[in-house]
């Protein structure tokens, strides 16, 4: 096969890219699997622990898997607000 006979592929063709509506909502949230621990002085695997349940979302705490030092927090926002009926 000569170079002129190779099929041409456009790497950025519309058939290969996801629709923009899907792409915009694809990465709404991330969960950490490894963070820097100041006590261990290196990046370590973390455990996610529910800390508080708040009206704006659940607050999680990231703990070092080795020394259980708090290495970060995250508020997981709910898609729809919680309504309280009294």
URDA-V467811 format. One record per residue. N is the residue number from 1. PSI is psi in radians with two decimals (* if undefined). OMEGA is omega as a letter, one per 20 degrees, with the letter a starting at -180 (NA if undefined). NEAR is the number of other ideal C-beta (glycine too) atoms within 12 Angstrom. Layout:
N,PSI,OMEGA,NEAR + N,PSI,OMEGA,NEAR
This chain:
1,2.24,r,6 + 2,2.80,a,5 + 3,-0.45,r,7 + 4,-0.34,a,7 + 5,-0.15,a,7 + 6,2.43,r,8 + 7,2.53,a,8 + 8,2.29,r,9 + 9,2.26,r,9 + 10,1.92,a,10 + 11,-0.36,a,9 + 12,0.48,a,8 + 13,2.76,a,9 + 14,-0.45,a,10 + 15,-0.46,a,10 + 16,-0.20,a,10 + 17,2.46,r,12 + 18,2.74,r,12 + 19,2.62,a,12 + 20,-0.57,r,10 + 21,-0.67,r,8 + 22,-0.65,a,11 + 23,-0.61,a,11 + 24,-0.64,a,10 + 25,0.13,a,12 + 26,-0.72,a,12 + 27,1.21,a,9 + 28,-0.58,a,12 + 29,2.62,r,16 + 30,2.57,r,14 + 31,2.31,a,16 + 32,2.44,r,24 + 33,-0.33,r,15 + 34,2.28,r,21 + 35,2.86,r,27 + 36,2.26,r,18 + 37,2.13,r,25 + 38,-0.49,r,15 + 39,-0.77,r,15 + 40,-0.32,r,20 + 41,0.74,r,13 + 42,2.83,r,16 + 43,2.35,a,18 + 44,2.73,r,25 + 45,2.61,a,20 + 46,2.74,r,29 + 47,2.41,a,25 + 48,2.17,a,26 + 49,2.32,r,20 + 50,2.14,a,18 + 51,-0.92,a,19 + 52,2.65,r,16 + 53,1.92,a,14 + 54,2.80,r,18 + 55,-0.58,a,14 + 56,-0.13,r,14 + 57,3.06,r,21 + 58,2.33,r,21 + 59,2.15,r,21 + 60,2.66,r,26 + 61,2.33,r,24 + 62,2.20,a,29 + 63,2.50,r,26 + 64,2.35,a,28 + 65,-0.32,a,22 + 66,-0.88,a,18 + 67,-0.05,r,18 + 68,0.41,r,17 + 69,2.46,r,21 + 70,2.17,a,21 + 71,-0.04,r,32 + 72,2.93,r,28 + 73,2.85,r,22 + 74,2.43,r,25 + 75,2.07,a,19 + 76,1.80,a,22 + 77,2.39,r,17 + 78,2.65,r,16 + 79,-0.70,r,10 + 80,2.54,a,8 + 81,2.60,r,11 + 82,2.25,r,14 + 83,2.35,a,8 + 84,2.20,r,6 + 85,2.14,a,4 + 86,*,NA,3
